[in-house]
Every structure is written in C-alpha cells, then in structure tokens.
Amino acid sequence: MPSDPDAFDDDLPEPAGAPVPAVTPERVLAGLALLVPIVAMLWVPSYDKGDPAVAGVPFFYWYQLLWVPVSAVFTVAAYLLITRDEKARKAARTGGAR
C-alpha cells in the first residue's frame, strides 16, 4: 500500500474535453422528482381527512394508495434523467457528442 494518498490519482486517465460540472439541470430535476412523493407523504395535514370517500374508502387511505403508482412514475422520470446525464457525461469525457 503506498504511503502517499494521492498516488492513486496518477492511475486515472485525464478526461478529454471540457470539465463536466457536478451539478447539472438533469440531476437537479431528478432530485426534485424523488423529493415530490416524499414531501407529499410527509405533509400529513394535506390528507388527514375522511372525505371525499371513493367506493366507501376514506380519502386518507385512497390518497396514500394513489401515491404508490405516482411515486413509481416520478422514480422512472428520475432514472431517465440520470441516465441521460450519464450519457452526456460519458460523451463529454470521450470528446464525442451526446
């Protein structure tokens, strides 16, 4: 094991092209897409009621169940945004186009 902690930096190839920013619009949108369902479920006063009932099921329950597929949609959107960002980063490192 080398005594110099920066010795491993020499093994990594230098990226081609311009440096890629750590924070991109895709990553910000992906974070927001993941944050929306969390905030919606933690904001209990927004759904802490019984009416309107749907097929006899109080609002409190069906609202939470509705967020299961909605959360899946937000998660897929975040995944697609991150995948798009990773492809752009890879293209920027190799000097190619998106």
C-alpha positions in Angstrom: 0.0 0.0 0.0 1.5 3.3 -1.0 2.1 5.9 1.7 1.0 8.8 -0.5 -2.8 9.1 -0.6 -2.7 10.9 -3.9 -0.7 8.1 -5.6 -3.9 6.6 -7.0 -4.8 9.8 -8.9 -2.0 9.1 -11.3 -3.7 5.9 -12.4 -6.8 7.7 -13.6 -6.8 8.9 -17.2 -7.4 12.6 -17.8 -10.8 13.3 -19.2 -10.9 14.7 -22.7 -12.8 17.9 -23.5 -14.2 20.4 -21.1 -14.7 19.5 -17.4 -18.1 18.2 -16.7 -20.0 20.1 -13.9 -21.0 18.2 -10.9 -24.5 19.7 -10.7 -26.5 19.7 -14.0 -30.1 20.5 -14.7 -30.9 16.8 -15.2 -29.6 15.9 -11.7 -31.5 18.8 -10.1 -34.7 17.7 -11.8 -34.1 14.1 -10.8 -33.6 15.1 -7.2 -36.8 17.1 -7.3 -38.7 14.2 -8.9 -37.6 12.0 -6.0 -38.4 14.7 -3.4 -42.0 15.3 -4.6 -43.5 12.0 -3.3 -41.6 12.2 0.0 -42.9 15.7 0.7 -46.4 14.8 -0.3 -46.4 11.9 2.1 -44.8 13.8 5.0 -47.3 16.7 4.7 -49.9 14.8 6.6 -52.4 17.7 7.2 -53.0 17.7 3.4 -54.7 14.3 3.5 -55.7 13.9 7.2 -59.5 13.8 6.5 -62.1 11.2 5.6 -64.0 12.9 2.8 -64.3 12.6 -0.1 -64.7 8.8 0.0 -64.3 6.7 -3.1 -66.2 3.5 -3.2 -66.6 3.7 0.6 -62.8 4.1 1.1 -61.9 7.2 3.1 -59.8 9.9 1.5 -56.9 9.2 3.9 -56.4 5.7 2.5 -57.0 6.1 -1.2 -54.9 9.2 -1.3 -51.9 7.3 0.1 -52.6 4.4 -2.2 -52.8 6.7 -5.2 -49.2 7.8 -4.4 -47.8 4.3 -5.0 -48.1 4.4 -8.8 -47.5 8.2 -8.9 -44.2 7.7 -7.0 -43.2 5.0 -9.5 -43.7 7.5 -12.3 -41.6 10.1 -10.5 -38.9 7.4 -9.9 -38.8 6.4 -13.5 -38.5 10.0 -14.6 -35.6 10.5 -12.2 -34.0 7.3 -13.6 -34.4 8.5 -17.2 -32.9 11.9 -16.3 -29.9 10.4 -14.6 -29.3 8.0 -17.5 -29.4 10.9 -19.9 -27.0 12.8 -17.7 -24.6 9.9 -17.5 -24.6 9.5 -21.3 -23.8 13.2 -21.7 -21.0 12.9 -19.1 -19.6 9.9 -20.9 -19.8 11.8 -24.3 -18.1 14.8 -22.7 -15.3 12.7 -21.3 -14.6 11.0 -24.6 -15.0 14.2 -26.6 -18.0 12.9 -28.6 -21.5 14.2 -29.0 -24.5 13.3 -26.9 
